[in-house]
Amino acid sequence: MSHKKKRRYRRFTVDGSKEKAGREERKSVFEFAAGWKSRHPVFAFLFVFGVLMGVFYAFAIFTPFYKKHFLVSYLPFNAKVSGAILSLLGQDITVAGRTISSPDFSVEVYSGCDGIEPIALFVCAVLAFPAAFLRKIGGIIAGTLLLAILNFVRVVSLFLIGVYFPKAFLIMHLDVWQALFILFAVIFWILWLRWATQSQIPAQQVLS
């Protein structure tokens, strides 16, 4: 006769109390964040906006790509487009890198004269506001294009002011246009906000 040994299996009970407590804790944190956001929407918007702007400035200041690659290409592009517009307006223009010159006046497009900061302000404000994703994308594309075109207008107008009203160049450059650019970024954001939050007409009303 063969003798078979019976194998004994130990049953291990999994204590799910800790895992359950962790899930409940994470759930309570999310619920608290959602509740705080619904109770304080302005502070939530300002917080997210501040974080996004901080990320932008960190990227602009500390990443080599922004200064050594992006600006190296973007600033001469601004100068080239602005120079082409000035040529169409009858100015004898020569563009070399980021410098726009004529026999009467010359300007150089530096960082800060490229419209990047107002564009970043607008984009971060759009992203920080709770709206439909597609409306955010549409607003970012339209606002970025409008502000980029506005920057060409700024460079061209400043060049013409330097040619015909040189005494007013500094005040227009440092004071007027800086404030105007921020103002336009805020206006574009308000227009987008009205479009993004407007109530949709029900389909039955359209069909009736």
C-alpha positions in Angstrom: 0.0 0.0 0.0 1.2 3.5 -0.8 1.0 6.2 1.7 0.0 9.6 0.5 0.8 12.6 2.5 -1.9 15.2 2.7 -0.7 18.6 1.8 -1.8 21.4 4.0 -2.6 24.7 2.5 -2.6 27.8 4.5 -5.1 30.3 3.7 -4.0 33.9 3.8 -6.6 36.5 4.2 -5.9 39.7 2.5 -6.6 42.6 4.7 -8.2 45.2 2.4 -8.8 47.7 5.1 -5.6 49.7 4.3 -6.3 49.7 0.6 -9.9 50.7 1.1 -8.8 53.5 3.4 -6.3 54.7 0.8 -9.0 54.8 -1.8 -11.3 56.6 0.4 -8.6 59.1 1.3 -7.8 59.8 -2.3 -11.5 60.1 -3.1 -12.0 62.6 -0.2 -9.0 64.7 -1.5 -10.5 64.8 -5.0 -13.9 65.7 -3.6 -12.5 68.4 -1.5 -10.6 69.8 -4.5 -13.7 69.7 -6.7 -15.8 71.2 -4.0 -13.3 74.0 -3.3 -13.1 74.7 -7.0 -16.9 75.0 -7.3 -17.1 77.2 -4.2 -14.2 79.4 -5.2 -14.0 79.5 -9.0 -12.1 82.8 -9.2 -9.4 81.6 -6.8 -9.2 78.3 -8.7 -8.8 80.1 -12.0 -6.1 82.5 -10.6 -4.3 79.5 -9.1 -4.2 77.5 -12.3 -3.4 80.6 -14.3 -0.5 81.4 -12.0 0.9 77.9 -12.2 0.7 77.9 -16.0 2.5 81.3 -16.2 5.1 80.0 -13.8 5.7 77.0 -16.1 6.0 79.4 -19.1 8.6 81.6 -17.4 10.5 78.6 -16.1 10.6 77.2 -19.7 11.7 80.6 -21.1 14.4 81.3 -18.5 15.9 77.9 -17.8 15.6 75.8 -21.0 18.3 76.3 -23.6 15.8 75.4 -26.4 13.8 78.6 -25.9 16.8 81.0 -26.2 19.2 79.0 -28.5 16.7 77.6 -30.9 13.2 79.1 -30.7 14.2 82.8 -30.4 17.0 82.4 -32.8 14.5 81.6 -35.5 11.4 83.5 -34.4 13.0 87.0 -34.0 14.5 87.1 -37.5 11.1 85.9 -38.8 9.4 88.8 -37.1 12.0 91.2 -38.6 11.6 89.7 -42.1 7.8 89.9 -42.1 7.8 93.4 -40.7 10.4 94.5 -43.2 8.3 93.1 -46.1 5.3 95.1 -44.9 7.4 98.2 -44.6 8.7 97.7 -48.1 5.1 97.5 -49.3 4.5 100.8 -47.6 7.2 102.4 -49.7 10.1 102.3 -47.3 13.6 101.5 -48.5 14.2 98.5 -46.2 17.1 96.2 -45.6 16.7 93.2 -43.3 19.7 91.5 -41.8 18.9 88.9 -39.2 16.7 90.6 -36.7 17.6 94.1 -37.7 15.4 96.3 -39.9 17.1 99.3 -41.4 16.6 102.1 -43.9 18.7 105.2 -44.8 16.7 107.1 -42.1 16.2 104.7 -39.2 16.9 101.2 -38.0 15.5 98.9 -35.3 16.4 95.5 -33.9 13.8 93.0 -32.8 14.8 91.8 -29.3 13.2 89.3 -27.0 10.3 91.2 -25.4 9.5 92.8 -28.7 8.2 89.5 -30.1 4.7 89.3 -28.5 5.5 86.0 -26.8 4.6 87.1 -23.3 1.2 88.6 -24.2 0.5 85.4 -26.2 1.5 83.3 -23.2 -0.7 85.3 -21.0 -3.7 84.8 -23.3 -3.0 81.1 -23.8 -2.6 80.4 -20.0 -5.8 82.4 -19.3 -7.7 80.3 -21.8 -6.3 77.0 -20.5 -7.1 78.0 -16.9 -10.7 78.7 -17.5 -13.1 75.7 -17.3 -14.5 75.5 -20.8 -15.0 72.9 -23.5 -11.7 71.5 -24.9 -12.6 72.3 -28.5 -13.4 75.9 -27.7 -10.1 76.2 -25.9 -8.2 74.9 -28.9 -10.1 77.3 -31.2 -9.5 80.2 -28.9 -5.8 79.5 -28.6 -5.3 79.3 -32.4 -7.3 82.4 -33.1 -5.9 84.5 -30.3 -2.3 83.5 -31.0 -2.7 84.4 -34.7 -4.3 87.8 -33.9 -1.6 88.7 -31.3 1.2 87.6 -33.7 -0.3 89.9 -36.4 -0.7 92.6 -33.9 3.0 92.3 -33.1 3.8 92.9 -36.8 1.7 96.0 -36.6 3.6 97.1 -33.5 7.0 96.7 -35.2 5.9 98.4 -38.4 4.3 101.3 -36.5 7.3 101.8 -34.3 9.6 101.9 -37.3 7.5 104.5 -39.0 7.3 106.5 -35.8 11.1 106.4 -35.6 11.3 107.7 -39.2 8.8 110.5 -39.0 8.4 111.2 -35.2 11.7 110.1 -33.6 11.1 112.0 -30.4 8.0 109.9 -29.7 9.7 106.6 -30.3 10.8 105.7 -26.8 7.4 106.5 -25.1 5.5 104.6 -27.8 7.9 101.7 -27.5 8.3 101.4 -23.7 4.9 102.8 -22.5 2.1 102.9 -25.1 2.6 99.7 -27.0 3.5 97.6 -24.0 0.2 98.6 -22.3 -1.7 98.3 -25.6 -0.5 94.7 -26.1 -1.5 93.5 -22.7 -4.8 95.3 -23.1 -5.5 93.6 -26.4 -4.6 90.2 -24.9 -7.1 90.8 -22.2 -9.8 92.0 -24.7 -9.2 88.9 -26.9 -9.6 86.7 -23.8 -12.9 88.4 -22.8 -14.2 87.9 -26.3 -13.2 84.3 -26.2 -14.8 83.9 -22.8 -18.1 85.3 -24.0 -18.0 82.9 -27.0 -16.9 79.9 -24.9 -19.6 80.3 -22.3 -22.6 81.4 -24.4 -25.5 79.1 -24.1 -26.2 76.7 -27.0 -29.5 76.9 -28.8 -31.3 73.6 -28.4 -31.6 71.7 -31.7 -35.4 71.5 -31.4 -35.6 75.3 -31.4 -33.5 75.5 -34.5 -35.5 72.9 -36.3 -38.9 74.4 -35.3 
